[in-house]
Structure formats: C-alpha cells, structure tokens
Amino acid sequence: PVSLGLEQENVLQRVLQLPVVSSTCQTLQRKYSSTKESHPLMASVCEVYERGVQGAGALAMWGMEPVVRRLEPQSVAVANSLACRGLDHLEEKIPALQYPVDK
C-alpha cells in the first residue's frame, strides 16, 4: 500500500464521533450502569449477558480472521472511502446528526 503520510479517515470512528451517536451511547451506558447498581438480580443477568457477548465477539473475530487476511488492503481502503463519502452526504442532508440527542 502507498502511504502519503496522511492517516486515512475511518468511517467507524467518524460515526462514533457524531454528537447524536456519542450522546446516545453515553446515555445508554449511564442507564445500563445505574440499572445494574440498583437491581442486584439484574446485575447478575447483565454479567452473564456481557460474558456471552464477549465470547461471541471473540468467536466472530476468530471466524472472520481468514476472510480479513484475504482482503487486500486496497479493497478495505476503497470500501472505507466510499463509506466516508456516504457519511459526508448524510451529514450534509441531515444536520440533526451534529446535535446531541437532547437537542
């Protein structure tokens, strides 16, 4: 891969940095944490769920590794670039993406 000295934008990082997405994630995290703290039974159910999600995530990554290794870096870069352009279009057409959920 050719490097121009500039780090390529990552569409996932851009989406997570959108105010509407980041504020929603923060609100959900606060609600989830407060629910776990105030309901002991719910906390134990949540812990089982969290372990299951971690295991499933690890299994999915293990299963995807051969596919990811076969993808050429250029293919991934092109897909990321297209996704970033699509996100540019969405941000232009939907200004509300730039505001936190409460606004």
Phi, psi and omega in degrees: 000142180272131179250130179260010181084358178250135178282132181287144176298146176247121185297324180295317178297320179297317180297316181294337180272351176298132182307319181295324180284312183296320180291325176295315179298318179296317179297315179297320179297317179298314180297317180298313180296316181292326177295317179297320182290324186268348181229098183303320179295318178297323179299318181292323177295318180297321179296319177297316179299314181300317178297321178296317179295318179297317179295318180294321178296317179296319179295319179296318178296319179298319180289329182275343185307313180298324180293314181297320180296328181281336179291135178285143178306327180295322179296317179295318180297319179295315179299317179297317180298316178297318179295321178296320178294321176297320178293321175304315181297314179298316180298326179289318185277336183235083182301336181299341178297339182271004181242147175298161184303321184291348178259000000 
